[in-house]
Amino acid sequence: MMTLTKRIPVSESIWRQLSSAKEAGSTYDDLIREMLQLYNRKKLMEKMEKVEAMKTEDLVDIDDL
């Protein structure tokens, strides 16, 4: 994996929150990766809830695709 260093400007308040969220021995890259995984899971759950809320007649049987 190629490592590319980038700077992401954040406010002092956000920096403190990130620092306190980061576990000892982990990197900010680790923390951001974990946060993105949680975000992606949340978005997937929201999409699943949206599909579950749909009326059955609005759904297409996978065999019909």
N, CA, C, O and CB atoms as a CASP TS submission, in Angstrom:
PFRMAT TS
TARGET T0000
AUTHOR 0000-0000-0000
METHOD Language model
MODEL 1
PARENT N/A
ATOM      1  N   MET     1       0.848  -1.180   0.000  1.00  0.00           N
ATOM      2  CA  MET     1       0.000   0.000   0.000  1.00  0.00           C
ATOM      3  C   MET     1       0.890   1.239   0.000  1.00  0.00           C
ATOM      4  O   MET     1       1.810   1.355   0.810  1.00  0.00           O
ATOM      5  CB  MET     1      -0.963   0.001   1.224  1.00  0.00           C
ATOM      6  N   MET     2       0.608   2.153  -0.909  1.00  0.00           N
ATOM      7  CA  MET     2       1.371   3.394  -0.987  1.00  0.00           C
ATOM      8  C   MET     2       0.832   4.389   0.044  1.00  0.00           C
ATOM      9  O   MET     2      -0.373   4.633   0.109  1.00  0.00           O
ATOM     10  CB  MET     2       1.306   3.995  -2.420  1.00  0.00           C
ATOM     11  N   THR     3       1.715   4.947   0.832  1.00  0.00           N
ATOM     12  CA  THR     3       1.319   5.924   1.830  1.00  0.00           C
ATOM     13  C   THR     3       1.465   7.316   1.242  1.00  0.00           C
ATOM     14  O   THR     3       2.521   7.681   0.725  1.00  0.00           O
ATOM     15  CB  THR     3       2.159   5.777   3.120  1.00  0.00           C
ATOM     16  N   LEU     4       0.400   8.079   1.329  1.00  0.00           N
ATOM     17  CA  LEU     4       0.393   9.445   0.851  1.00  0.00           C
ATOM     18  C   LEU     4       0.006  10.328   2.031  1.00  0.00           C
ATOM     19  O   LEU     4      -1.062  10.146   2.616  1.00  0.00           O
ATOM     20  CB  LEU     4      -0.586   9.630  -0.363  1.00  0.00           C
ATOM     21  N   THR     5       0.846  11.263   2.377  1.00  0.00           N
ATOM     22  CA  THR     5       0.578  12.137   3.509  1.00  0.00           C
ATOM     23  C   THR     5      -0.156  13.384   3.024  1.00  0.00           C
ATOM     24  O   THR     5       0.305  14.080   2.119  1.00  0.00           O
ATOM     25  CB  THR     5       1.891  12.519   4.236  1.00  0.00           C
ATOM     26  N   LYS     6      -1.285  13.647   3.632  1.00  0.00           N
ATOM     27  CA  LYS     6      -2.076  14.839   3.331  1.00  0.00           C
ATOM     28  C   LYS     6      -2.406  15.549   4.637  1.00  0.00           C
ATOM     29  O   LYS     6      -2.464  14.928   5.698  1.00  0.00           O
ATOM     30  CB  LYS     6      -3.379  14.472   2.553  1.00  0.00           C
ATOM     31  N   ARG     7      -2.612  16.814   4.548  1.00  0.00           N
ATOM     32  CA  ARG     7      -3.023  17.593   5.715  1.00  0.00           C
ATOM     33  C   ARG     7      -4.514  17.892   5.598  1.00  0.00           C
ATOM     34  O   ARG     7      -5.013  18.265   4.536  1.00  0.00           O
ATOM     35  CB  ARG     7      -2.194  18.915   5.835  1.00  0.00           C
ATOM     36  N   ILE     8      -5.205  17.719   6.711  1.00  0.00           N
ATOM     37  CA  ILE     8      -6.635  18.016   6.762  1.00  0.00           C
ATOM     38  C   ILE     8      -6.838  19.060   7.854  1.00  0.00           C
ATOM     39  O   ILE     8      -6.710  18.747   9.037  1.00  0.00           O
ATOM     40  CB  ILE     8      -7.497  16.716   7.036  1.00  0.00           C
ATOM     41  N   PRO     9      -7.152  20.294   7.473  1.00  0.00           N
ATOM     42  CA  PRO     9      -7.332  21.326   8.494  1.00  0.00           C
ATOM     43  C   PRO     9      -8.603  21.077   9.320  1.00  0.00           C
ATOM     44  O   PRO     9      -9.678  20.836   8.771  1.00  0.00           O
ATOM     45  CB  PRO     9      -7.391  22.717   7.837  1.00  0.00           C
ATOM     46  N   VAL    10      -8.458  21.139  10.628  1.00  0.00           N
ATOM     47  CA  VAL    10      -9.594  21.001  11.546  1.00  0.00           C
ATOM     48  C   VAL    10      -9.467  22.067  12.628  1.00  0.00           C
ATOM     49  O   VAL    10      -8.381  22.582  12.892  1.00  0.00           O
ATOM     50  CB  VAL    10      -9.651  19.561  12.179  1.00  0.00           C
ATOM     51  N   SER    11     -10.587  22.380  13.239  1.00  0.00           N
ATOM     52  CA  SER    11     -10.564  23.365  14.319  1.00  0.00           C
ATOM     53  C   SER    11      -9.914  22.745  15.565  1.00  0.00           C
ATOM     54  O   SER    11      -9.770  21.527  15.668  1.00  0.00           O
ATOM     55  CB  SER    11     -12.006  23.868  14.641  1.00  0.00           C
ATOM     56  N   GLU    12      -9.537  23.598  16.484  1.00  0.00           N
ATOM     57  CA  GLU    12      -8.926  23.141  17.739  1.00  0.00           C
ATOM     58  C   GLU    12      -9.875  22.212  18.493  1.00  0.00           C
ATOM     59  O   GLU    12      -9.445  21.213  19.070  1.00  0.00           O
ATOM     60  CB  GLU    12      -8.546  24.346  18.628  1.00  0.00           C
ATOM     61  N   SER    13     -11.144  22.539  18.485  1.00  0.00           N
ATOM     62  CA  SER    13     -12.140  21.717  19.170  1.00  0.00           C
ATOM     63  C   SER    13     -12.212  20.307  18.570  1.00  0.00           C
ATOM     64  O   SER    13     -12.232  19.317  19.301  1.00  0.00           O
ATOM     65  CB  SER    13     -13.516  22.389  19.099  1.00  0.00           C
ATOM     66  N   ILE    14     -12.249  20.225  17.258  1.00  0.00           N
ATOM     67  CA  ILE    14     -12.296  18.922  16.581  1.00  0.00           C
ATOM     68  C   ILE    14     -10.996  18.163  16.839  1.00  0.00           C
ATOM     69  O   ILE    14     -11.030  16.954  17.068  1.00  0.00           O
ATOM     70  CB  ILE    14     -12.531  19.098  15.051  1.00  0.00           C
ATOM     71  N   TRP    15      -9.873  18.837  16.805  1.00  0.00           N
ATOM     72  CA  TRP    15      -8.578  18.192  17.070  1.00  0.00           C
ATOM     73  C   TRP    15      -8.563  17.550  18.462  1.00  0.00           C
ATOM     74  O   TRP    15      -8.087  16.427  18.628  1.00  0.00           O
ATOM     75  CB  TRP    15      -7.426  19.222  16.946  1.00  0.00           C
ATOM     76  N   ARG    16      -9.087  18.267  19.455  1.00  0.00           N
ATOM     77  CA  ARG    16      -9.138  17.725  20.818  1.00  0.00           C
ATOM     78  C   ARG    16     -10.043  16.498  20.878  1.00  0.00           C
ATOM     79  O   ARG    16      -9.713  15.507  21.529  1.00  0.00           O
ATOM     80  CB  ARG    16      -9.634  18.797  21.808  1.00  0.00           C
ATOM     81  N   GLN    17     -11.193  16.571  20.190  1.00  0.00           N
ATOM     82  CA  GLN    17     -12.117  15.433  20.179  1.00  0.00           C
ATOM     83  C   GLN    17     -11.487  14.214  19.496  1.00  0.00           C
ATOM     84  O   GLN    17     -11.625  13.088  19.974  1.00  0.00           O
ATOM     85  CB  GLN    17     -13.427  15.818  19.468  1.00  0.00           C
ATOM     86  N   LEU    18     -10.804  14.444  18.388  1.00  0.00           N
ATOM     87  CA  LEU    18     -10.122  13.348  17.702  1.00  0.00           C
ATOM     88  C   LEU    18      -9.032  12.751  18.588  1.00  0.00           C
ATOM     89  O   LEU    18      -8.883  11.532  18.671  1.00  0.00           O
ATOM     90  CB  LEU    18      -9.520  13.837  16.373  1.00  0.00           C
ATOM     91  N   SER    19      -8.284  13.611  19.239  1.00  0.00           N
ATOM     92  CA  SER    19      -7.204  13.149  20.110  1.00  0.00           C
ATOM     93  C   SER    19      -7.745  12.288  21.243  1.00  0.00           C
ATOM     94  O   SER    19      -7.141  11.277  21.600  1.00  0.00           O
ATOM     95  CB  SER    19      -6.429  14.339  20.681  1.00  0.00           C
ATOM     96  N   SER    20      -8.873  12.681  21.803  1.00  0.00           N
ATOM     97  CA  SER    20      -9.433  11.894  22.913  1.00  0.00           C
ATOM     98  C   SER    20     -10.096  10.608  22.411  1.00  0.00           C
ATOM     99  O   SER    20     -10.212   9.646  23.170  1.00  0.00           O
ATOM    100  CB  SER    20     -10.455  12.735  23.698  1.00  0.00           C
ATOM    101  N   ALA    21     -10.529  10.575  21.158  1.00  0.00           N
ATOM    102  CA  ALA    21     -11.152   9.374  20.598  1.00  0.00           C
ATOM    103  C   ALA    21     -10.125   8.336  20.174  1.00  0.00           C
ATOM    104  O   ALA    21     -10.432   7.146  20.106  1.00  0.00           O
ATOM    105  CB  ALA    21     -12.019   9.742  19.415  1.00  0.00           C
ATOM    106  N   LYS    22      -8.917   8.781  19.890  1.00  0.00           N
ATOM    107  CA  LYS    22      -7.859   7.892  19.407  1.00  0.00           C
ATOM    108  C   LYS    22      -7.323   7.059  20.562  1.00  0.00           C
ATOM    109  O   LYS    22      -6.992   7.582  21.627  1.00  0.00           O
ATOM    110  CB  LYS    22      -6.714   8.701  18.744  1.00  0.00           C
ATOM    111  N   GLU    23      -7.243   5.743  20.330  1.00  0.00           N
ATOM    112  CA  GLU    23      -6.725   4.850  21.359  1.00  0.00           C
ATOM    113  C   GLU    23      -5.197   4.899  21.387  1.00  0.00           C
ATOM    114  O   GLU    23      -4.552   5.196  20.381  1.00  0.00           O
ATOM    115  CB  GLU    23      -7.214   3.408  21.119  1.00  0.00           C
ATOM    116  N   ALA    24      -4.643   4.606  22.536  1.00  0.00           N
ATOM    117  CA  ALA    24      -3.183   4.580  22.676  1.00  0.00           C
ATOM    118  C   ALA    24      -2.602   3.564  21.699  1.00  0.00           C
ATOM    119  O   ALA    24      -3.089   2.438  21.594  1.00  0.00           O
ATOM    120  CB  ALA    24      -2.766   4.236  24.139  1.00  0.00           C
ATOM    121  N   GLY    25      -1.568   3.968  20.995  1.00  0.00           N
ATOM    122  CA  GLY    25      -0.911   3.082  20.045  1.00  0.00           C
ATOM    123  C   GLY    25      -1.517   3.088  18.656  1.00  0.00           C
ATOM    124  O   GLY    25      -0.934   2.533  17.726  1.00  0.00           O
ATOM    125  N   SER    26      -2.680   3.707  18.500  1.00  0.00           N
ATOM    126  CA  SER    26      -3.288   3.780  17.164  1.00  0.00           C
ATOM    127  C   SER    26      -2.933   5.113  16.516  1.00  0.00           C
ATOM    128  O   SER    26      -2.520   6.058  17.188  1.00  0.00           O
ATOM    129  CB  SER    26      -4.834   3.607  17.244  1.00  0.00           C
ATOM    130  N   THR    27      -3.100   5.171  15.220  1.00  0.00           N
ATOM    131  CA  THR    27      -2.784   6.386  14.475  1.00  0.00           C
ATOM    132  C   THR    27      -4.078   7.120  14.132  1.00  0.00           C
ATOM    133  O   THR    27      -5.175   6.582  14.288  1.00  0.00           O
ATOM    134  CB  THR    27      -1.980   6.054  13.186  1.00  0.00           C
ATOM    135  N   TYR    28      -3.932   8.340  13.669  1.00  0.00           N
ATOM    136  CA  TYR    28      -5.114   9.067  13.202  1.00  0.00           C
ATOM    137  C   TYR    28      -5.689   8.385  11.963  1.00  0.00           C
ATOM    138  O   TYR    28      -6.898   8.416  11.735  1.00  0.00           O
ATOM    139  CB  TYR    28      -4.763  10.545  12.894  1.00  0.00           C
ATOM    140  N   ASP    29      -4.826   7.775  11.172  1.00  0.00           N
ATOM    141  CA  ASP    29      -5.290   7.009  10.017  1.00  0.00           C
ATOM    142  C   ASP    29      -6.196   5.866  10.482  1.00  0.00           C
ATOM    143  O   ASP    29      -7.246   5.624   9.886  1.00  0.00           O
ATOM    144  CB  ASP    29      -4.087   6.456   9.206  1.00  0.00           C
ATOM    145  N   ASP    30      -5.792   5.163  11.545  1.00  0.00           N
ATOM    146  CA  ASP    30      -6.616   4.086  12.110  1.00  0.00           C
ATOM    147  C   ASP    30      -7.962   4.636  12.576  1.00  0.00           C
ATOM    148  O   ASP    30      -9.009   4.050  12.302  1.00  0.00           O
ATOM    149  CB  ASP    30      -5.884   3.396  13.287  1.00  0.00           C
ATOM    150  N   LEU    31      -7.923   5.754  13.276  1.00  0.00           N
ATOM    151  CA  LEU    31      -9.149   6.356  13.800  1.00  0.00           C
ATOM    152  C   LEU    31     -10.084   6.760  12.665  1.00  0.00           C
ATOM    153  O   LEU    31     -11.280   6.474  12.720  1.00  0.00           O
ATOM    154  CB  LEU    31      -8.820   7.575  14.673  1.00  0.00           C
ATOM    155  N   ILE    32      -9.563   7.410  11.658  1.00  0.00           N
ATOM    156  CA  ILE    32     -10.396   7.863  10.542  1.00  0.00           C
ATOM    157  C   ILE    32     -10.951   6.663   9.781  1.00  0.00           C
ATOM    158  O   ILE    32     -12.108   6.684   9.363  1.00  0.00           O
ATOM    159  CB  ILE    32      -9.589   8.778   9.590  1.00  0.00           C
ATOM    160  N   ARG    33     -10.151   5.624   9.597  1.00  0.00           N
ATOM    161  CA  ARG    33     -10.624   4.405   8.935  1.00  0.00           C
ATOM    162  C   ARG    33     -11.797   3.806   9.705  1.00  0.00           C
ATOM    163  O   ARG    33     -12.804   3.428   9.105  1.00  0.00           O
ATOM    164  CB  ARG    33      -9.481   3.373   8.811  1.00  0.00           C
ATOM    165  N   GLU    34     -11.674   3.716  11.029  1.00  0.00           N
ATOM    166  CA  GLU    34     -12.752   3.176  11.866  1.00  0.00           C
ATOM    167  C   GLU    34     -13.999   4.058  11.776  1.00  0.00           C
ATOM    168  O   GLU    34     -15.117   3.551  11.685  1.00  0.00           O
ATOM    169  CB  GLU    34     -12.288   3.058  13.337  1.00  0.00           C
ATOM    170  N   MET    35     -13.804   5.369  11.802  1.00  0.00           N
ATOM    171  CA  MET    35     -14.939   6.286  11.715  1.00  0.00           C
ATOM    172  C   MET    35     -15.655   6.131  10.368  1.00  0.00           C
ATOM    173  O   MET    35     -16.884   6.170  10.313  1.00  0.00           O
ATOM    174  CB  MET    35     -14.468   7.745  11.907  1.00  0.00           C
ATOM    175  N   LEU    36     -14.895   5.958   9.293  1.00  0.00           N
ATOM    176  CA  LEU    36     -15.495   5.772   7.971  1.00  0.00           C
ATOM    177  C   LEU    36     -16.247   4.450   7.886  1.00  0.00           C
ATOM    178  O   LEU    36     -17.304   4.379   7.258  1.00  0.00           O
ATOM    179  CB  LEU    36     -14.419   5.831   6.884  1.00  0.00           C
ATOM    180  N   GLN    37     -15.714   3.404   8.512  1.00  0.00           N
ATOM    181  CA  GLN    37     -16.424   2.127   8.534  1.00  0.00           C
ATOM    182  C   GLN    37     -17.760   2.271   9.259  1.00  0.00           C
ATOM    183  O   GLN    37     -18.779   1.760   8.794  1.00  0.00           O
ATOM    184  CB  GLN    37     -15.564   1.042   9.208  1.00  0.00           C
ATOM    185  N   LEU    38     -17.757   2.959  10.385  1.00  0.00           N
ATOM    186  CA  LEU    38     -18.998   3.183  11.126  1.00  0.00           C
ATOM    187  C   LEU    38     -19.988   4.020  10.309  1.00  0.00           C
ATOM    188  O   LEU    38     -21.186   3.737  10.292  1.00  0.00           O
ATOM    189  CB  LEU    38     -18.700   3.875  12.466  1.00  0.00           C
ATOM    190  N   TYR    39     -19.479   5.045   9.639  1.00  0.00           N
ATOM    191  CA  TYR    39     -20.321   5.891   8.794  1.00  0.00           C
ATOM    192  C   TYR    39     -20.949   5.067   7.672  1.00  0.00           C
ATOM    193  O   TYR    39     -22.146   5.180   7.410  1.00  0.00           O
ATOM    194  CB  TYR    39     -19.501   7.058   8.207  1.00  0.00           C
ATOM    195  N   ASN    40     -20.138   4.237   7.010  1.00  0.00           N
ATOM    196  CA  ASN    40     -20.649   3.427   5.906  1.00  0.00           C
ATOM    197  C   ASN    40     -21.680   2.412   6.385  1.00  0.00           C
ATOM    198  O   ASN    40     -22.667   2.158   5.694  1.00  0.00           O
ATOM    199  CB  ASN    40     -19.503   2.710   5.204  1.00  0.00           C
ATOM    200  N   ARG    41     -21.461   1.831   7.559  1.00  0.00           N
ATOM    201  CA  ARG    41     -22.451   0.902   8.122  1.00  0.00           C
ATOM    202  C   ARG    41     -23.758   1.620   8.427  1.00  0.00           C
ATOM    203  O   ARG    41     -24.841   1.088   8.181  1.00  0.00           O
ATOM    204  CB  ARG    41     -21.906   0.239   9.400  1.00  0.00           C
ATOM    205  N   LYS    42     -23.649   2.832   8.964  1.00  0.00           N
ATOM    206  CA  LYS    42     -24.845   3.624   9.278  1.00  0.00           C
ATOM    207  C   LYS    42     -25.632   3.925   8.012  1.00  0.00           C
ATOM    208  O   LYS    42     -26.856   3.796   7.994  1.00  0.00           O
ATOM    209  CB  LYS    42     -24.461   4.937   9.987  1.00  0.00           C
ATOM    210  N   LYS    43     -24.928   4.332   6.941  1.00  0.00           N
ATOM    211  CA  LYS    43     -25.607   4.631   5.679  1.00  0.00           C
ATOM    212  C   LYS    43     -26.278   3.377   5.113  1.00  0.00           C
ATOM    213  O   LYS    43     -27.394   3.452   4.599  1.00  0.00           O
ATOM    214  CB  LYS    43     -24.609   5.210   4.654  1.00  0.00           C
ATOM    215  N   LEU    44     -25.603   2.219   5.204  1.00  0.00           N
ATOM    216  CA  LEU    44     -26.184   0.967   4.735  1.00  0.00           C
ATOM    217  C   LEU    44     -27.432   0.632   5.532  1.00  0.00           C
ATOM    218  O   LEU    44     -28.441   0.231   4.952  1.00  0.00           O
ATOM    219  CB  LEU    44     -25.166  -0.173   4.835  1.00  0.00           C
ATOM    220  N   MET    45     -27.386   0.787   6.845  1.00  0.00           N
ATOM    221  CA  MET    45     -28.558   0.511   7.680  1.00  0.00           C
ATOM    222  C   MET    45     -29.719   1.436   7.313  1.00  0.00           C
ATOM    223  O   MET    45     -30.872   1.003   7.286  1.00  0.00           O
ATOM    224  CB  MET    45     -28.206   0.671   9.171  1.00  0.00           C
ATOM    225  N   GLU    46     -29.422   2.700   7.031  1.00  0.00           N
ATOM    226  CA  GLU    46     -30.470   3.637   6.626  1.00  0.00           C
ATOM    227  C   GLU    46     -31.111   3.186   5.324  1.00  0.00           C
ATOM    228  O   GLU    46     -32.331   3.261   5.177  1.00  0.00           O
ATOM    229  CB  GLU    46     -29.902   5.057   6.475  1.00  0.00           C
ATOM    230  N   LYS    47     -30.299   2.714   4.370  1.00  0.00           N
ATOM    231  CA  LYS    47     -30.832   2.226   3.092  1.00  0.00           C
ATOM    232  C   LYS    47     -31.674   0.976   3.310  1.00  0.00           C
ATOM    233  O   LYS    47     -32.723   0.817   2.686  1.00  0.00           O
ATOM    234  CB  LYS    47     -29.687   1.930   2.100  1.00  0.00           C
ATOM    235  N   MET    48     -31.220   0.086   4.194  1.00  0.00           N
ATOM    236  CA  MET    48     -31.970  -1.130   4.477  1.00  0.00           C
ATOM    237  C   MET    48     -33.308  -0.804   5.123  1.00  0.00           C
ATOM    238  O   MET    48     -34.324  -1.415   4.794  1.00  0.00           O
ATOM    239  CB  MET    48     -31.160  -2.059   5.378  1.00  0.00           C
ATOM    240  N   GLU    49     -33.312   0.148   6.032  1.00  0.00           N
ATOM    241  CA  GLU    49     -34.552   0.565   6.685  1.00  0.00           C
ATOM    242  C   GLU    49     -35.515   1.167   5.671  1.00  0.00           C
ATOM    243  O   GLU    49     -36.725   0.959   5.756  1.00  0.00           O
ATOM    244  CB  GLU    49     -34.260   1.576   7.805  1.00  0.00           C
ATOM    245  N   LYS    50     -34.977   1.908   4.718  1.00  0.00           N
ATOM    246  CA  LYS    50     -35.801   2.509   3.673  1.00  0.00           C
ATOM    247  C   LYS    50     -36.469   1.420   2.826  1.00  0.00           C
ATOM    248  O   LYS    50     -37.651   1.517   2.497  1.00  0.00           O
ATOM    249  CB  LYS    50     -34.948   3.439   2.781  1.00  0.00           C
ATOM    250  N   VAL    51     -35.698   0.385   2.479  1.00  0.00           N
ATOM    251  CA  VAL    51     -36.244  -0.720   1.689  1.00  0.00           C
ATOM    252  C   VAL    51     -37.286  -1.481   2.500  1.00  0.00           C
ATOM    253  O   VAL    51     -38.337  -1.843   1.971  1.00  0.00           O
ATOM    254  CB  VAL    51     -35.117  -1.674   1.230  1.00  0.00           C
ATOM    255  N   GLU    52     -37.008  -1.727   3.777  1.00  0.00           N
ATOM    256  CA  GLU    52     -37.960  -2.438   4.623  1.00  0.00           C
ATOM    257  C   GLU    52     -39.263  -1.675   4.775  1.00  0.00           C
ATOM    258  O   GLU    52     -40.320  -2.283   4.944  1.00  0.00           O
ATOM    259  CB  GLU    52     -37.358  -2.697   5.985  1.00  0.00           C
ATOM    260  N   ALA    53     -39.204  -0.355   4.718  1.00  0.00           N
ATOM    261  CA  ALA    53     -40.400   0.463   4.864  1.00  0.00           C
ATOM    262  C   ALA    53     -41.232   0.518   3.583  1.00  0.00           C
ATOM    263  O   ALA    53     -42.387   0.945   3.603  1.00  0.00           O
ATOM    264  CB  ALA    53     -40.014   1.862   5.282  1.00  0.00           C
ATOM    265  N   MET    54     -40.639   0.082   2.468  1.00  0.00           N
ATOM    266  CA  MET    54     -41.364   0.119   1.193  1.00  0.00           C
ATOM    267  C   MET    54     -42.481  -0.919   1.198  1.00  0.00           C
ATOM    268  O   MET    54     -42.400  -1.942   1.878  1.00  0.00           O
ATOM    269  CB  MET    54     -40.401  -0.130   0.002  1.00  0.00           C
ATOM    270  N   LYS    55     -43.507  -0.636   0.436  1.00  0.00           N
ATOM    271  CA  LYS    55     -44.588  -1.597   0.279  1.00  0.00           C
ATOM    272  C   LYS    55     -44.082  -2.754  -0.568  1.00  0.00           C
ATOM    273  O   LYS    55     -43.280  -2.562  -1.482  1.00  0.00           O
ATOM    274  CB  LYS    55     -45.845  -0.937  -0.363  1.00  0.00           C
ATOM    275  N   THR    56     -44.548  -3.931  -0.266  1.00  0.00           N
ATOM    276  CA  THR    56     -44.102  -5.133  -0.960  1.00  0.00           C
ATOM    277  C   THR    56     -44.307  -5.033  -2.465  1.00  0.00           C
ATOM    278  O   THR    56     -43.467  -5.505  -3.232  1.00  0.00           O
ATOM    279  CB  THR    56     -44.831  -6.343  -0.424  1.00  0.00           C
ATOM    280  N   GLU    57     -45.399  -4.433  -2.895  1.00  0.00           N
ATOM    281  CA  GLU    57     -45.667  -4.342  -4.335  1.00  0.00           C
ATOM    282  C   GLU    57     -44.693  -3.408  -5.058  1.00  0.00           C
ATOM    283  O   GLU    57     -44.609  -3.441  -6.285  1.00  0.00           O
ATOM    284  CB  GLU    57     -47.092  -3.865  -4.565  1.00  0.00           C
ATOM    285  N   ASP    58     -43.961  -2.581  -4.321  1.00  0.00           N
ATOM    286  CA  ASP    58     -42.963  -1.694  -4.922  1.00  0.00           C
ATOM    287  C   ASP    58     -41.619  -2.397  -5.138  1.00  0.00           C
ATOM    288  O   ASP    58     -40.732  -1.863  -5.804  1.00  0.00           O
ATOM    289  CB  ASP    58     -42.765  -0.465  -4.044  1.00  0.00           C
ATOM    290  N   LEU    59     -41.476  -3.597  -4.571  1.00  0.00           N
ATOM    291  CA  LEU    59     -40.222  -4.329  -4.670  1.00  0.00           C
ATOM    292  C   LEU    59     -40.253  -5.294  -5.846  1.00  0.00           C
ATOM    293  O   LEU    59     -41.325  -5.736  -6.261  1.00  0.00           O
ATOM    294  CB  LEU    59     -39.940  -5.085  -3.374  1.00  0.00           C
ATOM    295  N   VAL    60     -39.087  -5.623  -6.384  1.00  0.00           N
ATOM    296  CA  VAL    60     -38.965  -6.536  -7.490  1.00  0.00           C
ATOM    297  C   VAL    60     -38.280  -7.808  -6.994  1.00  0.00           C
ATOM    298  O   VAL    60     -37.270  -7.746  -6.293  1.00  0.00           O
ATOM    299  CB  VAL    60     -38.183  -5.891  -8.662  1.00  0.00           C
ATOM    300  N   ASP    61     -38.828  -8.932  -7.356  1.00  0.00           N
ATOM    301  CA  ASP    61     -38.221 -10.219  -6.998  1.00  0.00           C
ATOM    302  C   ASP    61     -36.864 -10.324  -7.680  1.00  0.00           C
ATOM    303  O   ASP    61     -36.743 -10.010  -8.864  1.00  0.00           O
ATOM    304  CB  ASP    61     -39.144 -11.417  -7.406  1.00  0.00           C
ATOM    305  N   ILE    62     -35.857 -10.754  -6.960  1.00  0.00           N
ATOM    306  CA  ILE    62     -34.510 -10.818  -7.507  1.00  0.00           C
ATOM    307  C   ILE    62     -34.443 -11.768  -8.708  1.00  0.00           C
ATOM    308  O   ILE    62     -33.630 -11.562  -9.610  1.00  0.00           O
ATOM    309  CB  ILE    62     -33.522 -11.264  -6.424  1.00  0.00           C
ATOM    310  N   ASP    63     -35.274 -12.786  -8.730  1.00  0.00           N
ATOM    311  CA  ASP    63     -35.301 -13.713  -9.867  1.00  0.00           C
ATOM    312  C   ASP    63     -35.818 -13.047 -11.142  1.00  0.00           C
ATOM    313  O   ASP    63     -35.571 -13.538 -12.244  1.00  0.00           O
ATOM    314  CB  ASP    63     -36.167 -14.922  -9.534  1.00  0.00           C
ATOM    315  N   ASP    64     -36.530 -11.940 -10.996  1.00  0.00           N
ATOM    316  CA  ASP    64     -37.072 -11.212 -12.144  1.00  0.00           C
ATOM    317  C   ASP    64     -36.094 -10.216 -12.732  1.00  0.00           C
ATOM    318  O   ASP    64     -36.379  -9.588 -13.752  1.00  0.00           O
ATOM    319  CB  ASP    64     -38.326 -10.496 -11.750  1.00  0.00           C
ATOM    320  N   LEU    65     -34.953 -10.067 -12.102  1.00  0.00           N
ATOM    321  CA  LEU    65     -33.975  -9.082 -12.593  1.00  0.00           C
ATOM    322  C   LEU    65     -33.186  -9.620 -13.759  1.00  0.00           C
ATOM    323  O   LEU    65     -32.322  -8.924 -14.294  1.00  0.00           O
ATOM    324  CB  LEU    65     -33.022  -8.670 -11.482  1.00  0.00           C
TER
END
